[in-house]
Amino acid sequence: RTAGRSWFHARADRAGEAAMSRAEHILTELFASADVHCDGRRAWDIAVKDPRFFARTLAQGSLGFGESYMDGWWECAAIDAMVFRLIRAGVPSQVKTRLHAAAAWAASFLVNLQTRRRATLVGRHHYDLGNDFFAAMLGPAMQYSCAWFHGTDDLDEAQARKLERLCRKLDLRPGMRLLDIGCGWGALARHAAQHHGCRVVGITISDQQARYARDACRGLPVEIRLQDYRDVPDTFDRVISVGMMEHVGPKNHRHFMAAATGRLSNDGGIFLCHTIGNPSSRRWTDPWIARHIFPNSLVPSPAQVMRAADGLLVLEDAENLGTHYDRTLVAWEHNVRAAWPRFRPRYGDRFLRMWRYYLLSCAGAFRARDIQLYQFVFAKGGVAGGYTRPHLPAEAVEANGHGDDAEITLTP
């Protein structure tokens, strides 16, 4: 029996080695088709530290690829450049695992992953990691969404320009009431109150965000609520959602648009939806992102957004700013690395590998135009006389108080 077991184990080992060799051959050829070489010398080449990486990635797709990086099985000096090349060459679509896709597809139909109870999971898992950590990554603006690098290379200035442009797209005027759905750390609410004279209600499902935002907006006509978007009873002149629709889920897209429409008090009221977007409609998210970064999330397509708004709102304007997100993510990753000595004792190095992979792989995906950043401007009943996309001055100067032509200081 002992001899039999030895023969069996030896045969199993040989079969395992053969499978690993086959996986290595397949992935090496796929990566080479994207000009990414294993153990090459360029910044975007992959240095394999553990040969189990090949079989794990081939078996588990993006989940195995990302988790094997977290475990130190491979290194790459320029993850963003590597991911850009892989996506442009179509490699991810050839390594998808049918099991994960089928399970996610079934779950999206059978279960509402974004009920009121489930919706709070992303707040606890992600947004409550620590305000000091996000402050180090995001900078003084505390804006966890795509910056607008028009006329500047500085992240903080680009975020300030984004805030001002959003306010101008909303056509805010003094005395208006604004609802900010998913208000984050309160930067937009503060900007709208300080520079546009608005009264703002911001809602979030993150306890830490709510506490930070209340302090940041102290003394301003801003109310920050720990509240689900489905539970807001008030009406407003304007509604905005920045980086929130990604957390709504396909079963709730229509409810989300209906809630935004219902919160607008008058015809002509504007709802601005700023969201990451997929080029095609899907019902599940990347399994690595879903497990480690944004549980129960789904990036909608323009078609899904428009279907949700069908018959409720008039689309007045749409803009794709996806290339700006590439630069935003690279800047955030730089900030995280610079601040890491402060956070290593709390989070550990595996967290840093996870976070860098998240930021840089997403930067590569935006650079490859695999995901986009959309700003949809809707109006309840349409804007009388039509809507005109606003102009933002190329230079930041002091406000002079001359109505729509006022030039506003763009400091966070």
Disulfide bonds with the S-S distance in Angstrom:
none
